[in-house]
Amino acid sequence: VYLDQLVNEHEKVWFVGCNTVNEATKFWLFQGYVKPIQNILSEMYGFEYYLVNKRYEWMLCENHHEVLVALGTMRNRLEQLIVPTE
């Protein structure tokens, strides 16, 4: 996942995690920066998570099928990363 290319490294975000395989009703909330969050995610598998801007301007989700979904202003950032403009 290219989170560090999507999220400013100095922006504090909410990380919401969910183990959809074993405990789909439990969510964990963490406030932090993208680099430590990426470190956590590198140790996980079958894990669904959300990153949420603290002003609710965007949300990014990766589900347990490794599908990335973006809402708000993050949608434009994700599209630019996937399909770069010339």
C-alpha positions, -999 to 999 in steps of 0.1 A, spaced: 0 0 0 13 34 -9 -2 53 21 29 75 25 23 87 -11 -13 95 -3 -12 110 32 10 138 43 36 124 67 29 153 91 -9 150 91 -23 133 122 -51 109 112 -74 84 129 -66 48 122 -96 25 126 -88 -12 125 -111 -42 123 -103 -79 122 -132 -89 99 -123 -126 99 -124 -133 136 -140 -103 154 -160 -83 129 -178 -63 156 -147 -50 173 -129 -19 161 -96 -3 174 -90 34 172 -55 50 171 -45 85 164 -12 89 147 9 95 116 11 75 84 46 60 88 40 42 121 6 31 107 23 16 77 47 -3 100 17 -18 119 0 -28 86 31 -45 73 27 -70 101 -10 -77 95 -29 -98 70 -67 -103 65 -71 -70 82 -95 -42 73 -87 -6 82 -98 29 77 -77 61 77 -98 92 85 -89 129 82 -95 146 115 -116 172 97 -136 145 79 -124 158 45 -115 123 34 -115 86 43 -94 58 29 -103 21 34 -85 -11 26 -107 -42 30 -95 -77 38 -95 -84 0 -69 -57 -4 -92 -34 -23 -85 3 -16 -115 27 -15 -112 64 -11 -138 91 -3 -137 129 -3 -105 146 -14 -86 114 -10 -104 101 -41 -85 126 -63 -52 117 -47 -57 80 -53 -67 85 -89 -36 106 -95 -14 79 -80 -30 51 -101 -34 70 -134 -7 97 -135 -14 127 -156 10 135 -184 
